């Protein structure tokens, strides 16, 4: 039996997923969470095999949650199920440790296949993501600027892009203001941007925030 936890801030989405997954004879939904912190509570119990994780959540978003889950349980399968198109986040989150990435509009049968795949310790990569990865290798190009960011840099970039102050980010991530400022400088340099407004524009244009 594959034990699954659903992490999404929309109760209707969680209910729909729970009902669908319950129809699979080898699936058992053992928990639900509305945010990253609740997800960590489930992980700490150590009774889950696969986490279905949304990206866009209030407070601790999916990127933050993925980092925290990886730190707590490096071998746990985390399958991203997001409303964002694969072109926006998939390659970045796979690089940062996600087991797979699916858009919420995917075929239900593909979700079942992905859960079974990642539960066996394997990566699940859709044909479109595989094509993007292959094109990047063939061209030798580095890819979009945000794909060059480290895990922590991506966390801070997304928070800055959504208008959070350095002080708020420092408090939320338990970092010093100086450390967050240093990460901000690295993000600006890597992405060749000059201001927080530039970060926000880039994130909106790239579909990373709404």
Rosetta silent file (secondary structure, phi, psi, omega in degrees, C-alpha in Angstrom):
SEQUENCE: XXXXXXXXXXXXXXXXXXXXXXXXXXXXXXXXXXXXXXXXXXXXXXXXXXXXXXXXXXXXXXXXXXXXXXXXXXXXXXXXXXXXXXXXXXXXXXXXXXXXXXXXXXXXXXXXXXXXXXXXXXXXXXXXXXXXXXXXXXXXXXXXXXXXXXXXXXXXXXXXXXXXXXXXXXXXXXXXXXXXXXXXXXXXXXXXXXXXXXXXXXXXXXXXXX
SCORE:     score description
SCORE:     0.000 S_00000001
   1 L     0.000  129.418  178.585    0.000    0.000    0.000 S_00000001
   2 E   -92.401  117.239 -177.635    1.339    3.432   -1.005 S_00000001
   3 E   -90.563  123.674 -170.807    0.663    5.951    1.780 S_00000001
   4 E  -121.272  141.635  170.985   -0.002    9.444    0.398 S_00000001
   5 E  -119.168  136.807 -178.664   -0.325   12.909    1.942 S_00000001
   6 E  -105.956  124.139 -179.561   -1.966   15.766    0.024 S_00000001
   7 E  -119.125  106.098 -179.032   -0.620   19.292    0.582 S_00000001
   8 L  -157.712  138.963 -176.413   -2.750   22.025   -0.988 S_00000001
   9 L   -79.018   -5.057  178.869   -4.298   25.162    0.475 S_00000001
  10 L  -101.118  116.275 -177.803   -7.630   24.560   -1.301 S_00000001
  11 H   -61.288  -35.309 -179.558   -9.935   22.187    0.598 S_00000001
  12 H   -65.317  -40.770  177.884  -11.925   21.415   -2.556 S_00000001
  13 H   -63.516  -45.431  179.649   -8.771   20.300   -4.370 S_00000001
  14 H   -60.280  -42.816 -179.091   -7.738   18.095   -1.450 S_00000001
  15 H   -63.838  -42.127  179.523  -11.191   16.526   -1.291 S_00000001
  16 H   -64.797  -42.735  178.588  -11.206   15.804   -5.017 S_00000001
  17 H   -65.247  -42.679  179.687   -7.748   14.264   -4.926 S_00000001
  18 H   -59.210  -45.997 -179.238   -8.594   12.182   -1.861 S_00000001
  19 H   -62.926  -43.631 -179.235  -11.708   10.791   -3.529 S_00000001
  20 H   -66.007  -47.072 -176.783   -9.880    9.997   -6.766 S_00000001
  21 H   -66.516  -30.459 -179.604   -6.853    8.402   -5.091 S_00000001
  22 H   -65.172  -20.512  178.946   -9.072    6.304   -2.810 S_00000001
  23 L   -75.809  -12.231  179.230  -10.353    4.481   -5.907 S_00000001
  24 L   -87.186  125.946 -173.544   -6.881    3.002   -6.476 S_00000001
  25 L   -63.472  -22.902 -177.683   -6.530   -0.353   -4.682 S_00000001
  26 L  -105.055   12.401  179.583   -2.880    0.232   -3.754 S_00000001
  27 E  -110.767  144.590  172.222   -3.277    3.854   -2.542 S_00000001
  28 E  -140.619  116.261  177.123   -4.114    5.117    0.946 S_00000001
  29 E   -81.879  112.096 -173.231   -4.432    8.840    1.701 S_00000001
  30 E  -102.656   -5.330 -179.932   -3.166    9.095    5.281 S_00000001
  31 E  -171.858  158.815  176.121   -3.116   12.854    5.726 S_00000001
  32 E  -133.901  151.382  177.495   -3.874   16.302    4.360 S_00000001
  33 E  -145.034  147.627 -179.405   -2.210   19.672    4.915 S_00000001
  34 L   -99.856   -7.230 -179.861   -3.062   23.220    3.862 S_00000001
  35 L  -158.335  175.881 -176.161    0.485   24.586    4.057 S_00000001
  36 H   -63.551  -36.454 -178.284    4.136   23.636    4.372 S_00000001
  37 H   -66.889  -41.022  176.653    4.206   23.655    8.152 S_00000001
  38 H   -65.315  -34.305  177.686    1.315   21.205    8.387 S_00000001
  39 H   -62.467  -40.831  178.897    3.080   19.068    5.786 S_00000001
  40 H   -63.853  -34.192  176.540    6.153   18.880    8.011 S_00000001
  41 H   -60.878  -39.835  177.944    3.988   17.653   10.881 S_00000001
  42 H   -66.871  -43.853 -179.435    2.922   14.735    8.666 S_00000001
  43 H   -60.322  -41.154 -178.770    6.505   14.053    7.606 S_00000001
  44 H   -60.551  -27.914  179.915    7.655   13.957   11.246 S_00000001
  45 H   -72.026  -20.003  173.137    5.225   11.122   11.931 S_00000001
  46 L    69.248   24.705 -175.924    7.159    9.017    9.425 S_00000001
  47 L  -117.679   22.060 -177.195    4.151    7.149    8.058 S_00000001
  48 L  -122.456  145.170  179.662    3.966    8.548    4.523 S_00000001
  49 L  -103.684  -33.760 -178.018    5.527    7.294    1.264 S_00000001
  50 E  -138.250  131.681  173.161    4.579   10.076   -1.168 S_00000001
  51 E  -103.381  124.995  169.671    3.802   13.772   -0.634 S_00000001
  52 E   -93.712  115.040 -168.871    1.648   15.497   -3.260 S_00000001
  53 E  -121.487  125.236  174.129    2.753   19.117   -2.932 S_00000001
  54 L   -80.809  159.601  178.964    1.288   22.298   -4.385 S_00000001
  55 L   -93.182  -49.260 -173.391    3.566   25.264   -5.127 S_00000001
  56 L   -87.599   95.848  177.429    1.322   28.287   -4.549 S_00000001
  57 L  -135.521  150.237  179.027    0.387   28.288   -0.862 S_00000001
  58 L   -70.043  156.963  178.815    0.210   31.108    1.691 S_00000001
  59 L    71.986 -115.235  178.362    2.931   31.441    4.302 S_00000001
  60 L   -83.197  105.593 -176.418    5.415   28.678    3.640 S_00000001
  61 L   -76.367 -178.149 -175.871    5.021   28.059   -0.093 S_00000001
  62 H   -63.841  -34.071  178.040    5.814   24.861   -1.960 S_00000001
  63 H   -65.467  -45.008  176.802    9.429   25.799   -2.633 S_00000001
  64 H   -61.566  -44.376 -177.546    9.978   26.447    1.079 S_00000001
  65 H   -63.520  -40.858  178.814    8.131   23.237    1.964 S_00000001
  66 H   -60.248  -44.019  179.638   10.206   21.159   -0.455 S_00000001
  67 H   -62.079  -43.523 -178.827   13.416   22.459    1.119 S_00000001
  68 H   -67.040  -40.271  179.518   12.149   21.702    4.640 S_00000001
  69 H   -66.239  -42.423  179.030   10.947   18.210    3.697 S_00000001
  70 H   -60.154  -39.545  179.946   14.253   17.423    1.992 S_00000001
  71 H   -67.955  -35.595 -176.907   16.126   18.481    5.131 S_00000001
  72 H   -82.564  -41.338 -175.210   13.895   16.341    7.348 S_00000001
  73 L  -141.918   81.030 -173.776   13.446   13.280    5.123 S_00000001
  74 L   -57.168  -29.233 -175.705   15.851   13.253    2.147 S_00000001
  75 L   -91.222   -5.826 -176.932   14.561    9.943    0.769 S_00000001
  76 L   -70.622  134.961  179.751   10.848   10.803    0.915 S_00000001
  77 E   -75.928  124.693  177.931    9.167   11.060   -2.501 S_00000001
  78 E  -120.684  110.949  179.714    7.765   14.544   -3.159 S_00000001
  79 E  -102.254  116.925  179.582    5.602   14.838   -6.268 S_00000001
  80 E   -77.885  126.093  176.275    4.801   18.442   -7.215 S_00000001
  81 E  -123.625  100.191 -166.255    1.204   18.881   -8.376 S_00000001
  82 E  -124.701  153.930  173.098    0.911   22.513   -9.422 S_00000001
  83 L   -79.227  -12.987  178.313   -1.336   24.885  -11.291 S_00000001
  84 L   -77.781  141.087  177.763    1.780   26.404  -12.868 S_00000001
  85 L   -60.655  148.332 -178.399    2.754   25.162  -16.303 S_00000001
  86 H   -56.511  -31.865 -177.060    5.688   22.738  -16.379 S_00000001
  87 H   -63.100  -22.396 -175.098    7.752   25.235  -18.363 S_00000001
  88 H   -84.242  -40.979 -169.474    7.843   27.589  -15.356 S_00000001
  89 H  -126.577  -23.364 -165.567    9.001   25.409  -12.488 S_00000001
  90 H   -54.846  -54.070 -175.507    9.533   21.769  -13.420 S_00000001
  91 H   -65.341  -35.620  179.279   13.239   21.657  -14.267 S_00000001
  92 H   -64.599  -48.184 -176.292   14.125   23.940  -11.344 S_00000001
  93 H   -72.608  -30.695  173.497   12.254   21.891   -8.722 S_00000001
  94 H   -64.032  -40.969  177.954   13.523   18.585  -10.100 S_00000001
  95 H   -64.473  -31.653 -177.732   17.046   19.959   -9.741 S_00000001
  96 L   -88.813    4.562  171.549   16.249   20.977   -6.158 S_00000001
  97 L   117.612   -1.347  175.743   15.094   17.513   -5.166 S_00000001
  98 L   -66.015  148.430 -179.755   11.480   17.005   -6.244 S_00000001
  99 L   -83.509  -21.663  179.663   10.694   13.473   -7.380 S_00000001
 100 E  -174.431  168.977 -178.090    8.418   14.647  -10.176 S_00000001
 101 E  -143.121  124.656  176.515    6.312   17.535  -11.454 S_00000001
 102 E  -130.979  144.637  171.944    2.775   17.460  -12.839 S_00000001
 103 E   -79.882  145.988 -178.153    0.345   20.174  -13.838 S_00000001
 104 L   -63.381  -15.943  178.987   -3.058   19.936  -12.106 S_00000001
 105 L   -92.298   11.900 -178.521   -4.674   19.635  -15.524 S_00000001
 106 L   -68.577  162.886  175.634   -2.814   16.404  -16.296 S_00000001
 107 L   -64.450  134.200  179.930   -4.618   13.198  -17.226 S_00000001
 108 H   -53.578  -36.764  179.730   -5.718   11.351  -14.045 S_00000001
 109 H   -63.869  -30.967  178.897   -4.040    8.177  -15.271 S_00000001
 110 H   -69.978  -36.183  176.872   -0.741   10.065  -15.455 S_00000001
 111 H   -61.871  -44.316  178.765   -1.089   11.110  -11.810 S_00000001
 112 H   -60.430  -46.446  179.713   -1.580    7.465  -10.805 S_00000001
 113 H   -61.685  -41.394 -178.776    1.451    6.426  -12.842 S_00000001
 114 H   -65.030  -44.128  179.709    3.557    9.230  -11.341 S_00000001
 115 H   -60.340  -44.998 -179.866    2.650    8.326   -7.744 S_00000001
 116 H   -65.576  -36.748 -179.635    3.554    4.690   -8.316 S_00000001
 117 H   -66.096  -51.091 -176.352    6.810    5.663  -10.029 S_00000001
 118 H   -70.100  -26.259  178.840    8.080    8.038   -7.338 S_00000001
 119 H   -66.016  -20.518  178.357    7.013    5.651   -4.553 S_00000001
 120 L   -91.166    7.705  177.799    9.636    3.245   -5.908 S_00000001
 121 L    85.779   13.656 -179.429   12.354    5.852   -5.488 S_00000001
 122 L  -104.981  160.819  174.675   12.431    6.874   -9.146 S_00000001
 123 L   -83.648  146.252  172.886   11.973   10.273  -10.794 S_00000001
 124 E  -115.001  115.169 -178.361    8.849   10.940  -12.831 S_00000001
 125 L  -122.423  122.946  179.675    9.509   13.202  -15.801 S_00000001
 126 L   -71.056  166.135 -179.216    6.803   13.952  -18.367 S_00000001
 127 H   -61.458  -38.079 -178.038    7.544   13.912  -22.073 S_00000001
 128 H   -69.052  -38.339  177.761    7.408   17.701  -22.272 S_00000001
 129 H   -68.999  -41.247  177.831    9.900   18.147  -19.411 S_00000001
 130 H   -59.610  -38.427  179.004   12.192   15.505  -20.896 S_00000001
 131 H   -65.780  -41.299  178.089   12.092   17.414  -24.180 S_00000001
 132 H   -62.999  -42.844  179.420   13.012   20.684  -22.414 S_00000001
 133 H   -63.729  -42.336 -179.298   15.922   18.990  -20.654 S_00000001
 134 H   -65.854  -40.345  179.432   17.134   17.434  -23.902 S_00000001
 135 H   -64.459  -38.964  178.615   16.893   20.742  -25.768 S_00000001
 136 H   -63.974  -42.261  179.117   18.900   22.460  -23.038 S_00000001
 137 H   -65.976  -41.331 -176.857   21.647   19.844  -23.209 S_00000001
 138 H   -67.568  -37.981 -176.816   21.737   19.923  -26.997 S_00000001
 139 H   -81.756  -23.313 -177.254   21.952   23.713  -27.209 S_00000001
 140 L    76.121    6.537 -179.187   24.416   24.056  -24.353 S_00000001
 141 L   -81.213  153.698 -176.144   22.478   27.075  -23.117 S_00000001
 142 L   -75.610  -21.611 -178.115   22.062   27.696  -19.396 S_00000001
 143 L    93.018 -177.441 -179.478   18.278   28.121  -19.559 S_00000001
 144 L   -56.225  152.078 -174.854   16.109   30.782  -17.882 S_00000001
 145 H   -58.635  -38.816 -176.418   17.833   32.913  -15.260 S_00000001
 146 H   -68.370  -19.584  178.720   15.782   31.567  -12.324 S_00000001
 147 H   -75.245   -9.090  178.877   16.922   28.018  -13.119 S_00000001
 148 H   -92.519   -4.274 -176.826   20.465   29.034  -12.179 S_00000001
 149 L   -80.568  148.041  173.356   19.488   29.928   -8.604 S_00000001
 150 L   -73.878  172.901  179.871   20.264   27.733   -5.633 S_00000001
 151 H   -56.554  -50.680 -178.178   17.452   26.456   -3.427 S_00000001
 152 H   -67.065  -39.173  178.667   17.818   29.272   -0.898 S_00000001
 153 H   -62.665  -39.386  179.346   18.255   31.908   -3.611 S_00000001
 154 H   -65.699  -42.116  177.038   15.035   30.725   -5.282 S_00000001
 155 H   -55.927  -48.647 -175.908   13.163   30.929   -1.971 S_00000001
 156 H   -71.610  -38.664  176.304   14.301   34.500   -1.392 S_00000001
 157 H   -56.528  -47.564 -177.041   13.776   35.531   -5.019 S_00000001
 158 H   -66.180  -37.219  179.217   10.116   34.413   -4.931 S_00000001
 159 H   -69.520  -42.031  176.608    9.465   36.159   -1.626 S_00000001
 160 H   -62.721  -41.176 -178.462   11.061   39.405   -2.825 S_00000001
 161 H   -63.793  -27.342  179.618    9.102   39.191   -6.073 S_00000001
 162 L   -92.092    8.352  171.627    5.874   38.966   -4.074 S_00000001
 163 L    93.674    8.142  178.450    6.727   42.141   -2.166 S_00000001
 164 L   -73.384  144.838  177.831    8.081   40.776    1.119 S_00000001
 165 L   -81.378  162.767  178.145   10.666   42.916    2.875 S_00000001
 166 H   -60.944  -39.627  179.345   14.129   41.666    3.767 S_00000001
 167 H   -62.841  -43.021  179.088   13.220   41.864    7.449 S_00000001
 168 H   -64.809  -43.157  179.187   10.098   39.744    7.001 S_00000001
 169 H   -62.046  -43.448 -179.944   11.977   37.162    4.941 S_00000001
 170 H   -59.007  -44.060 -178.813   14.724   36.987    7.562 S_00000001
 171 H   -67.555  -43.314 -177.735   12.176   36.339   10.310 S_00000001
 172 H   -64.732  -41.884 -175.861   10.210   33.768    8.295 S_00000001
 173 L   -94.199    5.032 -179.870   13.264   31.776    7.213 S_00000001
 174 L    57.091   46.640  177.386   15.096   32.185   10.552 S_00000001
 175 L  -121.648  163.939  174.992   17.993   34.030    8.925 S_00000001
 176 L   -79.622  156.656  177.431   19.747   37.279    9.768 S_00000001
 177 H   -60.166  -38.491  178.907   18.894   40.424    7.804 S_00000001
 178 H   -61.983  -41.765 -179.964   22.517   40.542    6.630 S_00000001
 179 H   -64.484  -44.373  178.893   22.306   36.988    5.279 S_00000001
 180 H   -63.019  -40.348  178.492   19.086   37.708    3.373 S_00000001
 181 H   -61.927  -38.837  178.041   20.643   40.881    1.953 S_00000001
 182 H   -63.976  -45.057  178.133   23.626   38.838    0.764 S_00000001
 183 H   -62.348  -39.681  178.332   21.338   36.322   -0.938 S_00000001
 184 H   -59.808  -42.307  179.866   19.399   39.178   -2.551 S_00000001
 185 H   -62.942  -40.596  178.798   22.642   40.545   -3.991 S_00000001
 186 H   -64.403  -41.645  178.879   23.533   37.122   -5.396 S_00000001
 187 H   -61.145  -47.552 -179.788   20.085   36.796   -6.966 S_00000001
 188 H   -59.006  -41.822 -178.134   20.369   40.238   -8.575 S_00000001
 189 H   -67.971  -47.432 -178.276   23.813   39.412   -9.933 S_00000001
 190 H   -63.948  -36.953 -175.669   22.891   35.989  -11.312 S_00000001
 191 H   -93.435   -3.068  179.359   19.694   37.263  -12.912 S_00000001
 192 L    55.120   48.961  178.180   21.259   40.546  -14.048 S_00000001
 193 L  -119.485  160.132 -171.370   18.476   42.601  -12.497 S_00000001
 194 L  -113.104  -18.144 -174.534   18.722   45.905  -10.654 S_00000001
 195 L  -150.294  168.200  175.925   15.721   46.213   -8.331 S_00000001
 196 H   -63.656  -32.355  176.854   12.915   44.386   -6.556 S_00000001
 197 H   -62.815  -38.201  176.720   10.550   45.754   -9.185 S_00000001
 198 H   -63.680  -39.863  177.997   12.648   44.000  -11.832 S_00000001
 199 H   -61.422  -44.966 -179.480   12.349   40.759   -9.837 S_00000001
 200 H   -63.293  -44.470  179.422    8.579   41.108   -9.672 S_00000001
 201 H   -61.158  -44.941  179.200    8.302   41.848  -13.389 S_00000001
 202 H   -60.032  -46.230 -177.000   10.482   38.856  -14.238 S_00000001
 203 H   -64.158  -40.204  178.673    8.457   36.546  -11.975 S_00000001
 204 H   -67.543  -45.765 -178.525    5.134   37.716  -13.415 S_00000001
 205 H   -63.353  -33.153 -177.377    6.340   37.508  -17.020 S_00000001
 206 L   -88.930   -1.233  179.391    7.727   33.995  -16.397 S_00000001
 207 L    74.608   20.362 -178.293    4.539   32.757  -14.730 S_00000001
 208 L   -83.902  -25.002  174.091    6.308   32.114  -11.403 S_00000001
 209 L  -135.461  164.053 -179.289    3.828   34.212   -9.410 S_00000001
 210 L  -121.838    0.000    0.000    0.281   35.390  -10.108 S_00000001
